[in-house]
Amino acid sequence: MTRAATLAEIAQEAGVSAPTVSKVLNGRADVAQATRERVEELLRRHGYRRRRGIQNSPLLELVFHELESVWAMEVIRGVENVARDEGLSIVLSESSGRLTPGQSWVDGVLARRPAGVLLVLSGLDRSQQEQLAGRDIPFVVMDPAGDPGQGVPAVGTTNWDGGLAATRHLLDLGHRRIGLLGGPARMMCSRARADGYRAALDMAGIAYDPELVRDGDFHHEAGHRVGLELLGLPDRPTAVFAGNDLQALGLYEAARELGLRIPEDLSVVGFDDLPLARWVGPPLTTVRQPLTEMAEVATRMVIDLARGTRPGTLRVDLATSLVERSSTAPPQTPSRTVDGASPRP
């Protein structure tokens, strides 16, 4: 078995002092960038790991790619539920819309030495993963935006099943011209929900119509803007599946501006089941994504990893479920049949 290099040996090979290597390990800022990169490369090459005897801080790093909606509050609530019982404090940060945090964030994490890191709709590149692993800082990705990679612990939800259930509900009500207001195409959850939508149409024998599909960005403004496009079509949809509840509320606003009533003239289904879905008028039919429970599972997973316990599975997907409220109803006018024989007037 090959002996791991010591800190002194890495310092000698890098041509720096042992205290300098220690500063890099601890995320100190007072190290030149070129020196930091040289030492980090040697640490990775030698597979250096901090000694198990060193205790990390009683902190959990919680990282969002965006922190500006009630969606994030549901996640924070779940993390806090578990962290509080474990005597851990939460450090909250945002990566300004980027799906991978910058190096300055990594440097801060290395300096704080948290018990673990939770990344929401974000991820780490290979170098960042290795830097955290070298300090025995475990991380878990919740609701990963893309493929988190082999061996990366992740907690998500059954987005495909949710898209299928939402569209099938509208089909069962008699809708045949069903629009999709999707999320960002770069996100795995958006693609899965759209694939579920297409699968439901296919199983019902209804051809996919790209004219009825638009991409949004999971914000209210996109729901309003794209909603006006969909509802302004000469042969508009009688129902729309929105990629999340915030976009559904933007669609509500677009419908009001065009004089359309929900659900009499337009049925709407959202995704997430945020608290506000129950409060709007009419209350929103939506797919429940168990955000708080997902955050709780992800937090317990990262705490187990911090204690040296490897979970039985590295990928957990919690089930979605359709919540029927008052925003969906059978169409009042005949919608186009599959072969186009009976168009709407």
RODO-2510 file (C-alpha; in nm, 4 decimals, decimal comma):
residues 345
     n   res          X          Y          Z
     1     m     0,0000     0,0000     0,0000
     2     t     0,1421     0,3400    -0,1041
     3     r     0,2113     0,5746     0,1860
     4     a     0,0267     0,9075     0,1675
     5     a     0,2458     1,2127     0,1390
     6     t     0,2862     1,4245     0,4499
     7     l     0,2211     1,7951     0,4642
     8     a     0,5958     1,8621     0,4894
     9     e     0,6676     1,6527     0,1784
    10     i     0,3998     1,8373    -0,0207
    11     a     0,5482     2,1685     0,0955
    12     q     0,8961     2,0615    -0,0167
    13     e     0,7709     1,9481    -0,3578
    14     a     0,5790     2,2745    -0,4047
    15     g     0,8806     2,4808    -0,3003
    16     v     0,6943     2,6535    -0,0183
    17     s     0,6870     2,6324     0,3597
    18     a     0,4661     2,3941     0,5564
    19     p     0,2707     2,6896     0,7052
    20     t     0,1884     2,8014     0,3496
    21     v     0,0441     2,4576     0,2711
    22     s    -0,1516     2,4793     0,5954
    23     k    -0,2921     2,8173     0,4879
    24     v    -0,4091     2,6643     0,1586
    25     l    -0,5692     2,3746     0,3444
    26     n    -0,7530     2,6160     0,5715
    27     g    -0,8726     2,8416     0,2900
    28     r    -0,6725     3,1431     0,4018
    29     a    -0,6784     3,4340     0,1578
    30     d    -0,3182     3,5490     0,2155
    31     v    -0,1669     3,3075    -0,0403
    32     a    -0,0781     3,4056    -0,3967
    33     q    -0,3120     3,2511    -0,6546
    34     a    -0,0318     3,0761    -0,8455
    35     t     0,1011     2,9269    -0,5215
    36     r    -0,2464     2,8174    -0,4168
    37     e    -0,3044     2,6428    -0,7491
    38     r     0,0335     2,4651    -0,7320
    39     v    -0,0296     2,3410    -0,3784
    40     e    -0,3894     2,2375    -0,4578
    41     e    -0,2654     2,0346    -0,7553
    42     l    -0,0132     1,8510    -0,5381
    43     l    -0,2743     1,7883    -0,2688
    44     r    -0,5028     1,6339    -0,5306
    45     r    -0,2243     1,4345    -0,6916
    46     h    -0,1175     1,2831    -0,3616
    47     g    -0,4778     1,2318    -0,2420
    48     y    -0,4030     1,4240     0,0774
    49     r    -0,6745     1,4063     0,3451
    50     r    -0,6933     1,5996     0,6685
    51     r    -0,6386     1,3976     0,9808
    52     r    -0,9614     1,2574     1,1223
    53     g    -0,8812     1,4059     1,4606
    54     i    -0,9413     1,7615     1,3370
    55     q    -1,2962     1,8701     1,4250
    56     n    -1,5016     2,0730     1,1764
    57     s    -1,7166     2,3676     1,2833
    58     p    -2,0818     2,3050     1,3865
    59     l    -2,2029     2,4671     1,0640
    60     l    -2,3930     2,3620     0,7549
    61     e    -2,3321     2,5549     0,4325
    62     l    -2,6560     2,5956     0,2353
    63     v    -2,6012     2,7221    -0,1201
    64     f    -2,8719     2,8359    -0,3622
    65     h    -2,8137     2,9328    -0,7236
    66     e    -3,0841     3,1982    -0,6655
    67     l    -3,2308     3,3129    -0,3368
    68     e    -3,5366     3,5215    -0,4122
    69     s    -3,8573     3,3205    -0,3889
    70     v    -4,0873     3,1401    -0,1475
    71     w    -3,9533     2,8181    -0,3023
    72     a    -3,6246     2,8768    -0,1227
    73     m    -3,8055     2,9361     0,2076
    74     e    -3,9554     2,5849     0,1960
    75     v    -3,6052     2,4410     0,1511
    76     i    -3,4577     2,6524     0,4322
    77     r    -3,7373     2,5352     0,6621
    78     g    -3,6505     2,1705     0,5972
    79     v    -3,2783     2,2222     0,6557
    80     e    -3,3457     2,4150     0,9761
    81     n    -3,5777     2,1404     1,1074
    82     v    -3,2881     1,8943     1,1095
    83     a    -2,9977     2,1314     1,1818
    84     r    -3,1685     2,2689     1,4921
    85     d    -3,2045     1,9220     1,6446
    86     e    -2,8386     1,8480     1,5667
    87     g    -2,7107     2,1702     1,7233
    88     l    -2,5871     2,3027     1,3881
    89     s    -2,6057     2,6574     1,2554
    90     i    -2,6705     2,7393     0,8890
    91     v    -2,4533     2,9579     0,6667
    92     l    -2,6641     3,0745     0,3730
    93     s    -2,5165     3,1833     0,0408
    94     e    -2,6144     3,2371    -0,3222
    95     s    -2,4187     3,1778    -0,6414
    96     s    -2,5870     3,4650    -0,8336
    97     g    -2,7676     3,2396    -1,0796
    98     r    -2,4615     3,0284    -1,1605
    99     l    -2,5082     2,6530    -1,1368
   100     t    -2,1507     2,6167    -1,0058
   101     p    -2,0260     2,8460    -0,7249
   102     g    -1,7092     3,0437    -0,7830
   103     q    -1,3688     2,9777    -0,6293
   104     s    -1,4141     3,2577    -0,3764
   105     w    -1,7051     3,0632    -0,2286
   106     v    -1,4891     2,7497    -0,2084
   107     d    -1,2150     2,9471    -0,0329
   108     g    -1,4688     3,0693     0,2223
   109     v    -1,5960     2,7158     0,2854
   110     l    -1,2428     2,5864     0,3377
   111     a    -1,1801     2,8657     0,5880
   112     r    -1,5037     2,8000     0,7811
   113     r    -1,4616     2,4189     0,7815
   114     p    -1,8337     2,3376     0,8043
   115     a    -1,9613     1,9933     0,8969
   116     g    -2,1066     1,9676     0,5466
   117     v    -2,2391     2,1493     0,2410
   118     l    -2,5855     2,1387     0,0813
   119     l    -2,6132     2,2708    -0,2739
   120     v    -2,9611     2,3468    -0,4128
   121     l    -3,0016     2,3454    -0,7924
   122     s    -2,6249     2,3778    -0,8059
   123     g    -2,3209     2,1557    -0,8273
   124     l    -1,9444     2,1495    -0,7975
   125     d    -1,6860     2,0951    -1,0663
   126     r    -1,4244     1,8227    -1,0241
   127     s    -1,1625     2,0546    -0,8747
   128     q    -1,4067     2,1913    -0,6174
   129     q    -1,5193     1,8414    -0,5218
   130     e    -1,1595     1,7392    -0,4663
   131     q    -1,0865     2,0456    -0,2548
   132     l    -1,3781     1,9701    -0,0225
   133     a    -1,2928     1,5997    -0,0105
   134     g    -0,9356     1,6862     0,0835
   135     r    -1,0666     1,8655     0,3947
   136     d    -1,3212     1,5927     0,4798
   137     i    -1,6119     1,8289     0,4072
   138     p    -1,8966     1,6179     0,2649
   139     f    -2,1556     1,7653     0,0302
   140     v    -2,4996     1,6688    -0,1007
   141     v    -2,6838     1,8149    -0,4005
   142     m    -3,0570     1,8765    -0,3667
   143     d    -3,2712     1,8964    -0,6815
   144     p    -2,9639     1,8840    -0,9080
   145     a    -2,9812     2,1079    -1,2144
   146     g    -2,7884     1,8545    -1,4225
   147     d    -2,6366     1,5122    -1,3827
   148     p    -2,4607     1,5374    -1,0446
   149     g    -2,2095     1,2724    -1,1523
   150     q    -2,1347     0,9217    -1,0406
   151     g    -2,0779     0,8903    -0,6684
   152     v    -2,2228     1,2326    -0,5839
   153     p    -2,4955     1,2149    -0,3151
   154     a    -2,8163     1,3766    -0,4405
   155     v    -3,1805     1,4158    -0,3367
   156     g    -3,4488     1,4969    -0,5913
   157     t    -3,8095     1,4290    -0,6794
   158     t    -4,0018     1,2369    -0,9471
   159     n    -4,0282     1,5235    -1,1969
   160     w    -4,1224     1,2988    -1,4908
   161     d    -4,4064     1,1419    -1,2943
   162     g    -4,5252     1,4895    -1,1948
   163     g    -4,5338     1,6122    -1,5545
   164     l    -4,7216     1,2973    -1,6562
   165     a    -4,9779     1,3341    -1,3757
   166     a    -5,0412     1,7037    -1,4482
   167     t    -5,0997     1,6466    -1,8196
   168     r    -5,3030     1,3302    -1,7679
   169     h    -5,5314     1,5217    -1,5287
   170     l    -5,6040     1,7773    -1,8001
   171     l    -5,6596     1,5043    -2,0570
   172     d    -5,9030     1,3260    -1,8264
   173     l    -6,1022     1,6502    -1,7990
   174     g    -6,1393     1,6484    -2,1777
   175     h    -5,8706     1,8958    -2,2824
   176     r    -5,6911     1,8145    -2,6044
   177     r    -5,5099     2,1386    -2,6806
   178     i    -5,2783     2,1591    -2,3808
   179     g    -4,9930     2,4070    -2,3587
   180     l    -4,6667     2,3710    -2,1713
   181     l    -4,4905     2,6607    -2,0014
   182     g    -4,1626     2,4900    -1,9161
   183     g    -3,8631     2,5868    -1,7086
   184     p    -3,5042     2,6534    -1,8200
   185     a    -3,4004     2,3951    -2,0799
   186     r    -3,0572     2,3593    -1,9147
   187     m    -3,2123     2,2170    -1,5966
   188     m    -3,2705     1,8444    -1,5600
   189     c    -3,5963     1,8944    -1,3678
   190     s    -3,7398     2,1084    -1,6497
   191     r    -3,6580     1,8480    -1,9120
   192     a    -3,8045     1,5685    -1,6997
   193     r    -4,1336     1,7548    -1,6479
   194     a    -4,1552     1,8303    -2,0205
   195     d    -4,0836     1,4655    -2,1023
   196     g    -4,3676     1,3624    -1,8699
   197     y    -4,5974     1,6049    -2,0539
   198     r    -4,5012     1,4562    -2,3909
   199     a    -4,5422     1,1013    -2,2623
   200     a    -4,8976     1,1729    -2,1433
   201     l    -4,9911     1,3186    -2,4814
   202     d    -4,8371     1,0232    -2,6609
   203     m    -5,0222     0,7686    -2,4467
   204     a    -5,3468     0,9548    -2,5219
   205     g    -5,2769     0,9437    -2,8964
   206     i    -5,2352     1,3206    -2,9244
   207     a    -4,9582     1,4588    -3,1410
   208     y    -4,7027     1,6837    -2,9753
   209     d    -4,7455     2,0411    -3,1032
   210     p    -4,4332     2,2573    -3,0544
   211     e    -4,6472     2,5683    -3,1132
   212     l    -4,8003     2,5085    -2,7705
   213     v    -4,4670     2,4798    -2,5886
   214     r    -4,2601     2,7656    -2,4460
   215     d    -3,9564     2,7763    -2,2172
   216     g    -3,9573     3,0052    -1,9152
   217     d    -3,7280     3,0642    -1,6197
   218     f    -3,9406     2,9600    -1,3192
   219     h    -4,0298     3,3226    -1,2357
   220     h    -4,3637     3,5029    -1,2304
   221     e    -4,2532     3,7475    -1,5002
   222     a    -4,1813     3,4660    -1,7457
   223     g    -4,5221     3,3124    -1,6761
   224     h    -4,6865     3,6417    -1,7614
   225     r    -4,4791     3,7115    -2,0725
   226     v    -4,4938     3,3618    -2,2192
   227     g    -4,8546     3,3226    -2,1059
   228     l    -4,9522     3,6179    -2,3241
   229     e    -4,7827     3,4438    -2,6186
   230     l    -4,9633     3,1138    -2,5636
   231     l    -5,3027     3,2659    -2,4946
   232     g    -5,2671     3,5024    -2,7897
   233     l    -5,2432     3,2195    -3,0434
   234     p    -5,5235     3,2093    -3,3027
   235     d    -5,6112     2,8611    -3,1767
   236     r    -5,5091     2,9012    -2,8140
   237     p    -5,4770     2,6157    -2,5653
   238     t    -5,7732     2,5421    -2,3392
   239     a    -5,5346     2,4316    -2,0650
   240     v    -5,1702     2,4941    -1,9692
   241     f    -4,9281     2,2969    -1,7541
   242     a    -4,6864     2,5476    -1,6001
   243     g    -4,3387     2,4349    -1,4966
   244     n    -4,3809     2,5765    -1,1458
   245     d    -4,6324     2,7646    -0,9319
   246     l    -4,4706     3,1051    -0,9813
   247     q    -4,5033     3,0775    -1,3588
   248     a    -4,8622     2,9591    -1,3123
   249     l    -4,9390     3,2811    -1,1234
   250     g    -4,7868     3,4819    -1,4079
   251     l    -5,0180     3,2908    -1,6397
   252     y    -5,3117     3,3869    -1,4172
   253     e    -5,2183     3,7518    -1,4709
   254     a    -5,1932     3,7061    -1,8488
   255     a    -5,5351     3,5409    -1,8559
   256     r    -5,6931     3,8290    -1,6620
   257     e    -5,5450     4,0846    -1,9023
   258     l    -5,6946     3,8954    -2,1957
   259     g    -6,0353     3,8617    -2,0318
   260     l    -6,0100     3,4850    -1,9820
   261     r    -6,1623     3,3222    -1,6760
   262     i    -5,9936     3,0403    -1,4824
   263     p    -6,1094     2,7628    -1,5013
   264     e    -6,4083     2,8456    -1,7255
   265     d    -6,1971     2,9558    -2,0236
   266     l    -5,8574     2,8210    -1,9233
   267     s    -5,7443     2,5419    -1,6932
   268     v    -5,4059     2,5804    -1,5235
   269     v    -5,1840     2,3275    -1,3416
   270     g    -4,8660     2,4314    -1,1610
   271     f    -4,5775     2,2466    -0,9999
   272     d    -4,4358     2,2674    -0,6413
   273     d    -4,7479     2,3237    -0,4244
   274     l    -4,6073     2,6298    -0,2525
   275     p    -4,8290     2,7734     0,0269
   276     l    -4,9421     3,0521    -0,2059
   277     a    -5,1024     2,7923    -0,4375
   278     r    -5,3821     2,7567    -0,1809
   279     w    -5,4293     3,1302    -0,1363
   280     v    -5,4676     3,2551    -0,4937
   281     g    -5,8053     3,2855    -0,6625
   282     p    -5,8996     3,0353    -0,7757
   283     p    -5,6811     2,7995    -0,5671
   284     l    -5,4264     2,6353    -0,7951
   285     t    -5,4274     2,2717    -0,8988
   286     t    -5,0620     2,1720    -0,8833
   287     v    -4,8112     1,8910    -0,8512
   288     r    -4,6776     1,8702    -0,4982
   289     q    -4,3000     1,8569    -0,4828
   290     p    -4,2132     1,7745    -0,1189
   291     l    -3,9525     2,0494    -0,0857
   292     t    -3,9340     2,0560     0,2928
   293     e    -3,9048     1,6774     0,3119
   294     m    -3,6411     1,6751     0,0384
   295     a    -3,4373     1,9290     0,2342
   296     e    -3,4721     1,7228     0,5520
   297     v    -3,3531     1,4055     0,3766
   298     a    -3,0588     1,5889     0,2164
   299     t    -2,9586     1,7409     0,5514
   300     r    -2,9670     1,4061     0,7305
   301     m    -2,7616     1,2562     0,4480
   302     v    -2,4859     1,5170     0,4720
   303     i    -2,4781     1,4846     0,8532
   304     d    -2,4436     1,1053     0,8214
   305     l    -2,1557     1,1560     0,5789
   306     a    -1,9908     1,3981     0,8211
   307     r    -2,0079     1,1258     1,0868
   308     g    -1,8422     0,8780     0,8555
   309     t    -2,1598     0,6826     0,7734
   310     r    -2,2116     0,6161     0,4040
   311     p    -2,5816     0,6103     0,3056
   312     g    -2,7293     0,2941     0,1594
   313     t    -2,8029     0,4796    -0,1644
   314     l    -2,6466     0,7973    -0,2995
   315     r    -2,9517     0,8993    -0,5031
   316     v    -3,2928     0,9512    -0,3413
   317     d    -3,6026     1,0696    -0,5321
   318     l    -3,9121     1,1547    -0,3278
   319     a    -4,2538     1,1066    -0,4868
   320     t    -4,4632     1,3874    -0,6332
   321     s    -4,8438     1,3922    -0,6121
   322     l    -5,1219     1,5844    -0,7866
   323     v    -5,3212     1,8236    -0,5665
   324     e    -5,6562     1,9079    -0,7279
   325     r    -5,8058     2,2475    -0,6506
   326     s    -6,0242     2,4925    -0,8428
   327     s    -5,8075     2,6049    -1,1357
   328     t    -5,8983     2,3097    -1,3601
   329     a    -6,2308     2,2078    -1,5150
   330     p    -6,3595     2,0472    -1,8382
   331     p    -6,3290     2,2735    -2,1440
   332     q    -6,6425     2,4702    -2,2234
   333     t    -6,5918     2,4611    -2,5988
   334     p    -6,4906     2,1621    -2,8115
   335     s    -6,1178     2,1481    -2,8634
   336     r    -5,9533     2,0220    -3,1777
   337     t    -5,9557     1,6459    -3,2209
   338     v    -5,6404     1,4502    -3,2951
   339     d    -5,6972     1,4595    -3,6723
   340     g    -5,8131     1,8215    -3,6717
   341     a    -6,1677     1,7354    -3,7896
   342     s    -6,3458     1,9530    -3,5300
   343     p    -6,1566     2,2767    -3,4706
   344     r    -6,2709     2,5240    -3,2116
   345     p    -6,4804     2,8079    -3,3498
***
